[in-house]
Amino acid sequence: MTSYWHPFADMGAVEASGELAIVRGEGAYVFDSDGRRYFDATAGLWYCNVGHGRAEIAEATARQLRELAAYNNYGDLTTPAASELAERVAARAPVPASKVFFCSGGSDAVDSAAKLARRYWHQLGKPEKTVILSRTSSYHGVNGFGTSIGGIPPNRDGFGPLLDGTRVERDSADSLAETIDRIGAGNVAAFFCEPVVGAGGVFPPPEGYLEKVQQICREQDVLLVADEVITGFGRCGRWFASERFGLSPDLLTCAKGITSGYVPLGALIVSPRVAEPFFQPGVMWRHGYTYSGHAGACAAALANLDILEDENLVERAAVLERELLEALAPLAGHEHVREVRAGTGVLAAVALDGDAALSARVLRDLRSRGVLSRVLADGALQISPPLVSDRADFDALADAIAGAVDSAVVTREAGGEA
Ligand SMILES: Cc1ncc(COP(=O)(O)O)c(C=O)c1O
């Protein structure tokens, strides 16, 4: 073992059982240091939309780094890459004439959105509108606001008092309406909502839920924040899931698919309604990161958007959505599978009928069958492959999962090692 402290890791277990070093990627596959090939069932961490090993992105980034790696974008400064990327992202935004603010990842985008939502109401003379609502099972990153409002309890435990966040029932528009009434709309700044809950377990929205939520937010004058860190840039068969569900969010957070993970980058898309009070002379939103608009990261994103467009990967995602559902659905009939959630985007979860030890065994067995996945907050397997995967990959994935569950159950029943 080296000095490396892994993110979200039981380091004692990692020290005991060792690391898996991934050294190379190609399309929907990655390779470990022993040359073993794995299907990347999670697209890294929901990000590698265009697939691994894209020389175009590496070359565009290298060109930019040679020319100018970065320069700060505070005040009136910009770089051509940052300005062009803002235009390209705004052109795809669900609300026309949006502004685009850059940061370094999804957690930054979420915290920027929370601060801007509160600052917006302050600017409008309603400084008491500070409460931020979110959903149970939601994941909004690990920065201060994101940790506070997240809906996965273990991620909030043990940090002492966090910011005031209030969670509403995941799929209930009534719960949102009642909570706003209870707290008073005059105290509520925003409602944060993943169009499809991701890390909490892949839960697509029930029919009509998001539309109702949008209506409630409009009627109650609460800002709607779509957290599209996972769903943005094609994963739900549209550039943004908001478009699919008819949402015009006041703020939209994104990251991951904006560069397909080649370089870290996040963005906050701001509708004209929220941006307008800050685009007046003498007004400043005192917020920004050293790497806001980092030229190298923006160059990577531009090359990534070129690939998404040139290869019609967003349209392809709409086809893959159905193929993934068809391939995985039969697993629901497996004796030890509790549920398969799929059918909204290239996103799925296979929930096993067993405890965490069973999920861990299945993951280990999947590796030996050439598949890399991970376990989500509710114990289900995460399936969110690159948008360059195909039906044959999905069929092989379903076979591997069925085989891994069978052998994990046999090991459990034989009293084998966890
Ligand atoms: C919906 C959502 N929001 C925010 C984040 C945080 O993004 P990051 O890990 O890039 O900080 C994630 C990460 O998975 C996410 O899924």
The ligand as a MOL file (V3000), in Angstrom:
LIG
                    3D

  0  0  0     0  0            999 V3000
M  V30 BEGIN CTAB
M  V30 COUNTS 16 16 0 0 0
M  V30 BEGIN ATOM
M  V30 1 C -26.5610 14.4870 -8.2800 0
M  V30 2 C -25.1620 14.7820 -7.8470 0
M  V30 3 N -24.8680 16.0040 -7.3820 0
M  V30 4 C -23.6240 16.3190 -6.9780 0
M  V30 5 C -22.6120 15.4060 -7.0310 0
M  V30 6 C -21.2250 15.7680 -6.5750 0
M  V30 7 O -20.3410 15.8210 -7.6490 0
M  V30 8 P -18.7450 15.6900 -7.4150 0
M  V30 9 O -18.4960 14.3190 -6.9100 0
M  V30 10 O -18.1960 15.9550 -8.8030 0
M  V30 11 O -18.3520 16.7540 -6.4730 0
M  V30 12 C -22.8650 14.1220 -7.5270 0
M  V30 13 C -21.7870 13.1110 -7.5960 0
M  V30 14 O -22.0130 11.9650 -7.8790 0
M  V30 15 C -24.1790 13.8000 -7.9310 0
M  V30 16 O -24.4850 12.5690 -8.3530 0
M  V30 END ATOM
M  V30 BEGIN BOND
M  V30 1 1 1 2
M  V30 2 1 2 3
M  V30 3 2 2 15
M  V30 4 2 3 4
M  V30 5 1 4 5
M  V30 6 1 5 6
M  V30 7 2 5 12
M  V30 8 1 6 7
M  V30 9 1 7 8
M  V30 10 2 8 9
M  V30 11 1 8 10
M  V30 12 1 8 11
M  V30 13 1 12 13
M  V30 14 1 12 15
M  V30 15 2 13 14
M  V30 16 1 15 16
M  V30 END BOND
M  V30 END CTAB
M  END
